[in-house]
Amino acid sequence: MAGTSERTAYSFELPRDLIAQRPAPRRDESRLLALARASEGLEHRLFRDLPRLLGPDDLLVLNDTRVFPARVEVRRASGGLVRGLLLDPPENPSLRMMLQGSGRLAAGERLRVGAAGELVLARSLGAGIWEVDASDPAVRAELAAAGRAPLPPYIRRARGSDPRDAEDRERYQTVYARSVGAVAAPTAGLHFSPEVLGEIRARGTRVATVTLHVGPGTFLPVRVLDLAEHRMLAERYEIPRETAEAAAAARARGGRVVAVGTTVVRALEAASRAGTLRAGAGETDIFIRPPFEFHAVDALLTNFHLPESTLLMLVAAFAGRERVLAAYGEAVRLRYRFFSYGDAMFIS
């Protein structure tokens, strides 16, 4: 697979009105663009067709991380607004937050949250991330109450009490989310309904899970031109022993390991650097881009990603940059919906 080290090689033109601002009325009503790597063919389907694209020897791997309400707004002593993204659930006494506001923040500064709570900035961790003292349980309760769904910045919501925020809290979450810790949803999984998962299992396809807690790196653009200079922020993951064994068994019977989303790819490939998928917990800052040798993943279900993003580069590593960009061009022409609440691709 030909690779390239230039960020701009992963650019494409996308009309703004194709950026999905709301989810489809039903999870499984999204469109599905199926790309076969062997034949370079494209098929246009609906997501509810996915069970028929899987076989009884395949293993479907889901990321069971659960998003917590991580978007918060706090105030400086001057009254100035600071927008925050919690990187840890507010139950934790020692929290990390990504903070953005006017003026320079300093260690020791106090930020007001809610009616009377105060956070204390302990120390800067770089990249706008701060360690915050929230040892007072009342302050953590204020943070939990103030938190909103951590939607990506390209999804616009009116400020204040938008009643549809309740929809985001439910729909910006997979139906199988279990392990709390993510600040962004593993969006390929948002398309699954209980009915689709039931049909997949009824057809004989096995289903397993990993956990990768999606961190703030999912929002961060690639700012360097030379991709060798880009550094990913580390994310925590865990591969259960049952999943590692199920993946080996699928391969042994001639089936495929099908990753649901780039987060599953990163977890599986990070745990397979020695060539064999190993169970256990760890952290990974793996940056998958062309050329990359995949050890653990045979097929990929994914959404349509931002131009010049690390997610698009991962998909290009899996299916080929030119082929992926051509498929994206066809998706634009046929007005597929893009990004987190958009449609999906199945690459086999």
C-alpha angles and dihedrals in degrees: 000000000000114000136196133203097207120101092211091062086076097056126116138167115260124179109229092231090067091064103102112234096180132030122254114273088255125026095235095046093084119114120253125211109201116205120189110203094200096054100023086227124150126212127188113218143146122260091245086067091068096097089062091055092058128074134218091252094053128101118215112205120203131190106232097192115136123221117229124204095270105160111097138162121216133177133232121226087262090057093251115150120245119189114214140191115201110222094190129043110267091243087079114095091212111050138182118217134183105222132193125179144125115292130014121303120221137200111266094029116137122224123196120230124185120335100329111347122123130201121200119213104230103181142333117254094188132252090066092300120133134188105230131200107227097154093139108092090213090059091050089050089053090051092050091050093047096048121113132190107287096236117178115261093252090065106081124210129177114250119250129027104350103174090210090069084087087062090054092051089057102034098040086067131071118244089240097048110139116146112068116222114089127114092194131035122250086242101197086068094056090083095063118103123188087251094056092046090048092052092048091054093043090056090056102256111141120231126208136168142224127183123229115165103218110228136197092279087084088070098042118099124222102255100177122081094214106066092207087072096055117103124200121218112244119255129195119242141173130199112200116223090239091057094050090050092046091051092052090048092050091052091046093056092047096259131132132251102228114199118209101214139345091279091063089048091053093048095047095044093045089054091047101054090118089054097260127078109248126197120232144078129286148128127267136194093175113157109203114199136136123328101036131144110223116212104172111028128072102169135018136209111197144152126245109275141212120276113264092010128141088239093058089047090054091052089048090053089054100045106015127272098249093045093049094047090049090052090049089052090053090047090053091048091052092043101243113177115252139218132003100347093031137096129292144241127216112203115191 
